[in-house]
């Protein structure tokens, strides 16, 4: 708009004579260049039509659009694909050369084109690069938000469910004072563990990438002993009043990534048992580590009444975790029995999603 207006004022001033047809062409050129950033193809083609009409008008001169020619070429390079922009921008100089044979004027227009078109292209490449960087950063932030949400859910869901259930048991009149003290001690230990893991998460969020180049990075803690992690969940469930049977068959070790992922999945399984399980019905946990896959299954009876809060984010979080490393998660409820089965390959078949791990 600014350059088009300047072109209009400058040409009318330099040419001296104010012919209505010239004002019309200059105004149309101003309008089409103004439209080009909003509708690049329409604006560019419209400007080209105006220029061709001007070239064959007896009362006007193509030199009237000297400034808008350069502006139009710049906008074409900025908003149109390179081939289309070059084709449209080259049309006026070619018409001048074929119609008039004026090599000097052709060279002048071509010089303006060589300057303006690459400048527009450079701006477009720069802007697209910035947008790509912003999009990449936004994707990273979204992944971090999702990871933090999963970690916080794992931490809060399991620890708080266990704390709430044990507090309920400790407040029961059926418990002896000694047993109540044991429950309160367990509550204290659970809260301390939860606080420790929360601090690890916050530490990971505060850490710069340059703080530890050797760290594989992640939220939460790294697990290398999957059997021990599952057994710890089983022991917690047993201490919370559930009758748990644990079976483990390990014919091959699993990687740290598989162990960390499944330990967190198992923690959510345990949280579901605490939230929805019936302590009067048995709980089974099965861990099978073979050379081709690692299989974790937990079943429990479902309580008819749920005293503890529940969230659908748990199943989603477990599924996201195992899917990220090429695994699958299956759930089933039948005859008031709930089963969760997680299977992951011993070696990842897909590139895992960013799952930062502290050393």
N, C-alpha and C positions, 0 to 999 in steps of 0.2 A: 504494500500500500504506500509506504513512504517513498520508495524508489519510483513507483509508477506515477505518483503525484509530482515528484521532482522532475521526471521526464516530461510530463505534461506541461508544467510551468516553464521549464527550460526551453523546450522546443518552440512553444508559442512566443517566448521572448526573443529567441534567436532568429526565428523565421520572419518575424515582423508581421506578416499578413495573417489575419485570423479567418480562416476558411472553415465554415461549419463542418464540411466533410472531414477535415483534419482533426477537428475537435472530437468528432464521433469516433474516428479510428483510435485516437489517443485514449479516449475514455474507455472504449471496449478493451484496449490492451491493458489498461489499468485494472479493469474488472476481472479479466481472465487471469492475470497474474495474482490477483488477490484470492481468487477461487482455488488456484493450484495447490496450496498447502492443505486445503480441506478436501478437494477432489482432484488428485494429481492428474489422472488421465483426462478427465473432462476439461480441467483448466488448461492443460498443455495443448490438447487438440484444439480447444477454442482459441487459444492465442495463435496457434499456427494458422487457423482459418482467417483470423483477423489480419495477420501479416500477409498472407497470400492475397487477400482482397485489397490490402493497401498497395501491394506491389503492382497491381494492375489498375489502380485508381488513377485517373489523369490529374486529379487536383492534389494529390498527396505524394509524399516521398517515403521510401522505406527507411531513410535515415532518421525520420521522426521517431522511430522506435529504437534508437541506438542503446539507450540505457535499459529499456525493458527487454531487449534481446538478451543482454547479459544476465539480467535478473531471471528471465524465463529459463535460460540454460542452467543457471545455478539451481533453480527450483526443480527442474527435471532431474538433474543429477542427485538432488537431495531426496526426492520422493518416488522416482520411477526406477524400474529395473534398468541396468546399464545399457543393454541393447536397445530397448525402447527409447530411453532418454537420448542416446546418441543418434538414433534414426530421426527422431523428431527435431532435435537441435540442429542437425546437419541440413535439414530441408531448406530453411531460408538461404543459407549461403549457396547451396547448389542451384536454387531457383535464380538467384542473382547472377551467378556465373552463366547459366544456360540462357537466361533471358536477355542479359545485357552484355555479357562478355567482359564485364569490368573486373579484371583480375585484381586490381588494387582494393576495390571495395570488398571483393570476395575474401582476399587475404585479411583485411581488417576484421570482417565478421568472423572469420575462422580463428583469428587470434583471440578475439573476445570469447569465442566458444571454448577454445583450448584452456583458457584461464578459468572460466566460470563453471563449466561442466565438471571438471575434476574437483573443484572446490566444493561443489554440492555433494559429489560422491564421497569426498573425505568427511564431510560433516555427517552424512548418512552412516558411514561405517563407524565413525566415532560414537554417534548416538546409539547405534545398534549394539556396539560393544559395551557401552555403559548399561544399556538395558539388560544385556545378557549377564553382566556382573551382578546387577541388582536382582535379577531372577535367580541366579545361582545362590546369592546370599540369602534371599528369601526362602529358597528351598532348604538351605542348611539350617536356617532358623526354625523352619517348620519341623525338620527332622529332630532338632534339639528339643523343641517343645514337646513333640510326641514322645521322645525318649525320657524326658523329665517326667512327663505324665505317667508313663509306664513304671518308671522307677519309684515315683512317689506313691502310685497306687499299690505296687508290690509291697512297699515298706509299710504304708499306713494300713492297708487292708489286712495283711497278716498280723502285724504286731498289735494293732488296735483291736482286732477281733479276738486274738488270744488274750489280750489284757482284759477286755470286757467280759469274756467268758470266765476267766479265772477270778476276776473281781466278784462276779456273780456267785461263783462257788464259795469264795472266801466269806461272802456275806450270808451264806446259807447257815441256818441254825443247826443243820445236821452235822456240820464239821466241828471237830474238836478244836480247842485253841491251838494245839500244836500244828494240826493240819492247816488251820487258817493262816498261821504264821508262815508255813511253807508256801502257801499260795501267794501271800503277799510278797515273800522273797522272790518267787518266780515272776510276779508282776514287775518287781523292781528290776530284775535281770532283763526281762523282755523290753522294758522301757529304756534301759541303758543300751541294749543292743540296737534298738531302733534309733536312739539318739546318735550312736556311733555311725550307723549307716547313713543317717541324714547328714552328718558332718562330712562324710566321704563324698556324698553327692554334691554338697555345697563346695567342697574343695575342688572337685572336678569342674564345676561351673566357673569358679574363680580363676582356675589355672590358665595361663597363657600357653600357646602351642610351643613357645620357646623355652618354657620352664623345664621340660624334660623331653628331649627329642627321642629318647629311647622308649618312652611310654607308648603303649599301643592305644592309650586313650580310651576313656569311657566313663560312664556314670556307675556308681556303685562299686562293689567289690568283685574281684576275680575269683572264680572257683576252679580248682583243679581236681578235687576229690568229689566226684559226683555222688558216689555211694555214701560218703560221709555226710554230704549235704542233705540227701534224701533221708538218711537215717536220723539226722537232727530234726527234720520236720516230723518224722514218725514219732520220735521221742516226745516232741512238744505236744502232739496230738494225744499220745498216751497219757502224758501228765495232765492234759485238759479233760480227762475222763473218758476218752474213747478207747475201745479195744481194737488195736491195730496189728495186722499181720504184714510183715515186710519180707519180701523175697527178692534176692538179687542174684543174677547170673551174669558174670562178667568174664567173657572169653577173650576180650580185646579191650585195650584202653581207648578212651575217647579224648578228643582234643580239648584244650582249655575253652575254646569257644562253645563247643557242644555242652561241656560241663557247666559253664556259666549260664548258658541259656536255659538248660533243663532244670538247673537248680532254682532259677527264678520262676520257671513254670511250676515246679513242684511246690514252691512257696505259695503261689496263688491257688494251687490245688488244695493245699492245707488250709488256706484262708476260706475257701469255699466249704470245706468240711466244718470248720469252726462256725461259719455263718449259718449253714443250712443243714448240717448233719444231725442225725439222731444218735446221741451217745449210747442208746440202748442197742444199736445195731452195729455189727462189726465193720471195720474199715480195712481195706486191703491195698497194699502198695507193691507194685512189681516193677523191677528195673532189670532190663536185659541189654547187655552191651555185647554186640557181636562185631565181626570184622566189617560188616556192611552197614549196620545201622544201630542206633540206640533207641530203645523202646521203653517208655515210662507210662504206667497205667495206675490210676487210683480210683477205687470205687468206695462208695459209702451209702448208707441209708439216708434218705431224705426225711427231715423232720416235718411234721404236718404244720407246725407253727414256727415262724421265723422271728425270734426276738431281736436279732441283730440286723443292722442296716445292710442292704445289698446294693450292688452296682453291676450293670451290664458291661462295664469297662474291663472286668477281669478276664472274661472269655476272649474278648477282642484283643486285649494285650497279650495273652498267651498265644493266640493264633498269629499275631503279627511277629512275635519273637521266633516261633518255629518256622514260619514261612520265610523269614528273612535269611535263614540258613538252609533253605531247601527242604524243610520238613513239613509235616502235616499235623493237624490237631483235630481230633474227633470227640464229640460229646454225645451222650445218650442217656436218657432217663426211661426206666422201665420198672414197673412194679415198685415204685417208691425207692428205686436204687439209681444213684447217679454215677456215671462213669466218664472219666476224662482220659483220653489216650493221646500221647504225644510221641511222634516218631521223627527222628532226624537221621540223616545219613552220617556215617562215621567221618566221612570227608565231605565238606560242603560242595554241593553241585552248583550253587549260584553265589555270586558276590554278595556277601552279607551286607545288610544295611548298617550304617554307622552305629556301632554299639561300643561306646568308649569304655575302656577298662582301666582301672588304676593298677599300677604295678604292685 
